[in-house]
């Protein structure tokens, strides 16, 4: 793959000059060299505009040179430099404000940009997934449903990915499970009912720019058309259900790295708008990298009391003062991995990037230090030239990265202690449950601040006829079990509380949070 890695990232023709500037910046070894590389890449990319911008200055230089007017030559060079800079700057502004926006804020859509081009990364990924599943190009692509219901009778495979809806400012788990405001379903003459899924719609021509033709053909055959949009030339289809969602679609929505890879557009109704006309219009949503919301979703597949382990691999920055145990390591002692390293940054750009990273990663960083989590995270330490946005890595570097992954898998297989892991999770869960039940008991008894006891509130309000009123059977079940929890919390206040024991640290919290 080493010689082919860069070819997988193919910018649209309009954005190729910007992509070349981006590559020049990545390849530079020094700040001065980086500036020079960016300037030369910009001149190469916009040579016509650069020549036009410098033309007046070159004319002045030519006239002044004929008269050996050195001041005129210097003035002409200055004018030429200003014109060249202005022309290139204008082209860059146009690319960023118009072409990059049109391309949904990504240089590379993911598929080959001409019939003679090699595979784009989405083409390559779609082929690789199906080859791994033993499928030919003519077969239907591998779906989440194929993993969940394997025809060979072997245990099912549960796969989940994270993506971020930028217009909604929230994450989604792929495949999506959403039950709010279902869209109207119509038969549209299909011989058999087809599934639609939740609120989202995709537009065929938009997705044809992002996915290989055979993936688009599969989606059109499997997904229910949506005919209520006003644009006559557009073809809208309901987003595929989990059983029909191709793995490559989930992967592409999850890895839309902002700026480098185009976001994936979907459409939905906005039911927060005031009028029915506005509610009935489709609104465009862009889905970008899942790492914007959760860059380390170790909570996937997790259970309070696990019957089996779920593992994670964390990609860490190399620091010669810190990384003394090789490129791959796993916390071994009970307290190992509990500390968060102090990682400095440089300059204003570093400061701004750290603000973004802190806002999006703090929950993942703290989650990774918890007992029951940290001992199942293998750490892979990467140097600056390894991984990340290094698109021009050679074969040797890529093979070294692959060996890190293999080593991480072997360490997890050979060194992870499932019994110790389950014991720690039990201790943490019981201590946390004890404290939560105590909070429930205090609420039922009434707060010291004079607030109404929750038990009294339920006595006077449980039979209300407002929203979410319950049947008599369910209401009785709620009241009985609520009182049982409060009674249990009061009983557990007795001396020798669990949380006074030798419980793994740091402390944890238990709260109700939405599922992404």
N, C-alpha and C positions, 0 to 999 in steps of 0.2 A: 504493500500500500504506500510505502514511503514516496516513491516517484509519482504516485497518483493522488496523494492527499490534496495538494493544492488545486489540481484540476477538478476536484469534486465541488469546489466553491467557484461558481461561474456567475459573475454579475450580469445584470441586464446590459445590453449595449450602451444605453444612455449613461449608465452609472459606472462603466468600466474605468474612466479616468479617476473617479473618486476611489474605486477599489484599488487601483495601482498606487495611489497616494497612501492609502491605508497599509498596503503591503510594504511599501518603502519605509514607513514609520516602524513597522514591526521588525523589519530586518536590520535596522540600524543598531550599531553597537554602542555608539556614543551620542550625547545630545547634539554636538556640532554635526556629526555625520548624519544624524537623523534629520536635522533641518535641511542640510544640503540635499539629501535623498528626496525629501518631500518637494523641494523646489524643482529639482530636475524632473521628478515624476509629474508635477503639475505642468511644467513646460511641455513635456512629451505628450501629455494628455490633451492639452489645449493649445497645441502648436499654432494652429491657425489664428486663434484669438490672441495668443501671445505675440505673434508676428505683426498682426494688425495693430495691437496696442503699442508696440515698440516702433512702428513705422515712422512716425513723426520724428522721434528721437534719432533714428538711424539717418533720416534725411538731413537733419540738422548737423549730425556728425559728418556726413559726406560733404556737405557744403563747407563746413568749418575746416575740415581736413584739407580741402583744396586750397584754402587760403592760409593754412597752417595757423589757424586761430585756436590755440589750445583752450582758451576760456570757452569758446563756442563748442569745442569737442566735449569738454566736461559738462557743459549745459545740455548738450544733446544726449549724452549718456544718462544724465539725470532725468530728462524728459522721457527717454526711452524706458528707463527703469520704472518710472511712475506709470507710464502707459501700459507696460507689460504687467505690472502688479495689479493695476486696476482691471485690466482685461481678464486676467486669471481669477482675480477676486470675484468679478461679476459672474463668471462661469461657475465658480464654486457656490456662490450664493444661489444661483439658479438651480444647480443640482440638488442642493440641500433643501431649498424651499419648495421646489416643484417636483423634480424627478424622484427624489427620495421619498417624498410624501406619496406620490403616485404609486410607488413600489411598496407601499405600506411599511415604510421606515426600515427597509432592509436592502442591502446591496445585492444579495443573492436570493432568488426565489426558491432554488433547490433542485430544479430540473435542468437538463441540458438546454443551452440557449440557441443551438442550431442543430440541424440534422447531422452535421458532420462532427459535432462536438462529442467528447467522451461523456460518460455518465455524470450527472450532477449528484449531490449527496443524497437527495431523496430518491432518485433513480436507483442509486447504489444500495441504499438502505432497504428499499422495497424488494430488490432482487435478493439481497443477502438474507432477509427474513424468510422469504419463501424457499430459498435454497436450503436453509437450515431445517425447514419443515418438510423437505423432500417434495416440494411442489414445482411444477414446470411453469414457464411464463404464461401458458394458456390456461392454467388452473386459476381458480378464484384466490385472491390474496388471503393470507392467514389473518383470522379475526380474533378478537377477545373471546368470542363465543366458542371458537374452535379449541382454545386453551381450557375454557371452563367445562366443556363437554367433549372430552377426547374420544374419538371413535375406537381407539385401541383398548378402551376399558381401563386405562391407567389413571392414577389419581389426577384430579383436575389441577390446573395451574391458575392461580389468581394473580393477575398482573394489574398494576395501577400506576398511573403517571399523574404529574401535576402540570397544569397550565394556568395562565393568568389572563383574565379578561380585563383589558385596559380601560374600556369605557365604563365597566362596572366597578373597577378598582377592587377586584376580589379574585381569589383562586377558584379553580374547579378541579375535581379529581376526574381523571379519565380512566375508564369510560364513565360518562356522566350518568348520574342518577338524580333526576330532578322532577319534582312533582308539582311545581307551581305553574298556574295558568297554561294548561295544555292548549296547543293550537288546534283549530278545527281540522278534522280528518275527512277526506273525501276519497271515494273509490277511483275516480278518474278513469274508469273503464278497465282497470287491471283485472285479470281473470281471478286473482286470489288476493286477499287483503295483504297489504304491506305495512310494516311498522313505521311509525314516525317516533321521534324521541324528544319529549320535553318541548322546550320553547325555541330551540335554535333551528335555523334554516341556513343552507349554503347555496351559493349561486354558481352555476356550472362554469361559466367563463372565467370567473375569478379563481376557482379551484383548479381549472385546467392549466393555469400558470404556475401552480405549486406542486401538482402531483402528476405522476406518469399517466399516460393515456389509458393504460389497462386498469389502473385504479379508478379513474374517472368513469370508465365504462361499467365497472363493477358497481360503483355507487349509484349510478343512474338506473341500473337494472334493479337494485335492491331497495332504494329509498323512494318514498312516496313523493310525487310532485306536489308543489305548493303553488296554487294558481291565483292567489289573491293579491299578488304584488301588481303595482301599476305599470312598471316598465315592460313594454311589449316585447323587447328584444331579449330580456333576461329570462333565464330558466332557473327557478328556485326549487329546492328539494329539502325535505326534512332531514335533519342530522340523523345519521344512522343510530339505531339502538345499540346497546352494548354487545348483543350477540352478533350484530352485523358490522361493527366498527373495525376496519382493518388496523392491524398493529401499526402500520406505517403512518396512518393518519394521526393516531395518538402520539407516536414518537415525534412527528413533525410539529404538532401543536405544542409539544412539551419543550422542544429545543430551539424555538425561534429566538435565537440570541439577538437582542435589540441592536439595530444598526447594521449588523452583518447579515442577518437572515430575516427575510420578510415575515411580518406577522401574518397570521392566518385569519381571514375575515369570515365571520358568521353574522347572521341577521336574527333579530328578535323584535317582538313588540315591547313597548315600554308602557306598562299599565299604571305608572305613577303620573302620567300626563292627565290633564284635566278633561279634555273633550274626547268623545268617541272617535271622531275623525283622526285625532292625533294618536290615540291608542291603536288604531287599526293600521297605522303606517309601520312598515318595517324599519328598524334602526340598525345601523351597521356597528358591529362590535369587532375589535381586533384582539386576537389571542396571541400572547407572546410567551416568552420563556417561563416555565414553571418555577425556575429559581428566583424570579422576582418576588414570589409569594412565599415559597419554602424551598430553599436551596438544598435542604437535607431532610427530606420527609421520612425520618426513621419511625414516625408514628404509624406509617402504613402497616397493616396486618398485625398491629400490636394488640395484646390482650393484657388485662390487669394481672391475671394469673396465667402465664403462658404455658401451653403444653408442648410447644416446639419453639426453637429460637428463630428470630429473624435478624439477619446480619446487615451491616452497612459498611461502606468503605468511604472514609473521609480523605479528601485530597488537601493536604496541608502545605503551607509554604516552607521551603527549606531555610534553616537558620543553623549555621555551623556551631553556634554557641549552645544550641538546644538539642539538635538532632544527632545524638551520639549512639543511637541503637539501630543504625541502618536506615534504608529507605522505606521499610515496611515494619510496623510494630503493632502489637495488641496489648492493651492494659492487662497486667498480670496480677498485681497485688490488689487488695480490696479498695485501697484509696487511690490507685493509679488512674489518671484521666479525669480527676475531679477538678483540677485547676485549669483556668483559661489563660493561655499565654498572653503576654504583653507584646503586641506587634506594632512597632512605630511606623509612621508614614512620613513622606517628604513633600514639602511644598504645598501650594494652594490646591493643585489638582488632586494630590494625595489626600488632602483634607476633605475636599468635596466628595471624593470616592468613598472615603471612610464614613462620611455622614450617611450616604446611601446604603453602604454595607451594614452599618449598625442598625439602621431602621428596618432593613429587610431580614437580617440574619440573627437578631438577638435571641429570638425564641429557639431557633435551631441550635445556636451555640449553648444556651443553657440546658436545653433538652439533652444534648450530648454529654453533659457532665453528671446526669442523674444516675444513681444506682439502678441496675436493671437495664440501663441503656449503654453506659460507657464501656462495659466489659465486652460488648458485642460489636464494637466499632473498630475495624482495622484501619490504621492510619497509614496513608501512602504519602511520603514526603517528596514534593516535586521541586526541582530547581527552576529558575526563571526560563530556561530554554526548553523545558519539558511541559507538554500539555498546554492548556489554556488556549490562547488565540494564536499559537505558533503554527500557522497553517503550512509553513514550508519545512516542517521537520523531515529529516532524512529517515531512511529505512532503519538505520541503527537505533535512532532515538525512539522510533515507534515500537520497535521490537523490545527495547528496554522497558517502555511503558507497559507493554503487554506482559512482560515478565513480572512487573510489580503486581499486576492484577492476579496472575497465577500464584505468586508468593502470598498475597493477601488471602486468597482462597485456601491455600494449604495451611496457613497459620490458623485461620478460623476453624478449619476441619480438625487440626491436630491439637490445638491448645485451648480452645474454648471449653469451659466447664459448665455444662448445662445444669447440673444439680446446684452448683453455687449460684448461677444466674437465677434459677427459680426460687431459691431460698431468699435471696436478696429482694426479689420482687414481692415475695410473700411478706417479708418484714415491712417493707415500705408500704405495701397496700394495706396491711392491717393497722399500722400506725396512722396512716392517712384516713382510713375508714373510721377509726375510733374518734379522731378529732372531728370529722364531718358529722358523725352521729351525735357527738356532744353539742355541736352547733345547732343541730335540729332540736335536741332536747331543750336547749336554752330558748330557742324561738318559741316552742310550744308553751314553755313556762312563762314567758313574757320577759321583755328586756328590762334591765335596770334603769334605762332612760325613760321609763314610763310608757313605752309603746305597748299596744294591745298584744296580749298573748295570742300566738297563732291558733291555739286550740279554741279560744273564744271567737276569733275571726271565722274559723270554719263552722262553728255552731250557728252563727248568724247569717253566713253568706253561702254556704255550700249548696243550698237549694235554690239559688237565684236562677232566673230565666234568661239571663243575658248570654253573651258569647261563651261558647264551649261548655254549655250546660250538659250534664251527664245523665245517663239513664240511672234508675234507682239501684240497679245491681252494681254498675261501675262506681257510682258515688259511694255506696257502702264499702266497696273494696278499697277505694281511695282513703276513706276516713279510717278504716280499721288498720290498714297497713301504715298509714302516716303515724297513727298513735303507737303502733308497734315499734316503728323506728325511733320515735321519741323516747319510749320506755327503754329500749335497748341502749340508747345513748346515755340515759340517766344511770342505768345499771353499770355501764362501763366506766363510770366516774370513780368507782371504788379504788382504794389504794392498789398499788402495783399496776399502774397504767402501762399499756404496751409502749406508748411513745416515750416513756421514761427509761426504756431498755436501751441496749446497744443497737440503735437503728442506723443504717447507712445514711450518710449525709451527701449533699445538701438537702434541706427540707423541701417538701413538695406541696403542691396545691391541687385541689380537686374542684373543678368548676364545670358548669354547663357551657359548652362552646359549640358554634355551628359547624356542621360537617361541610368541608369545601366541595 
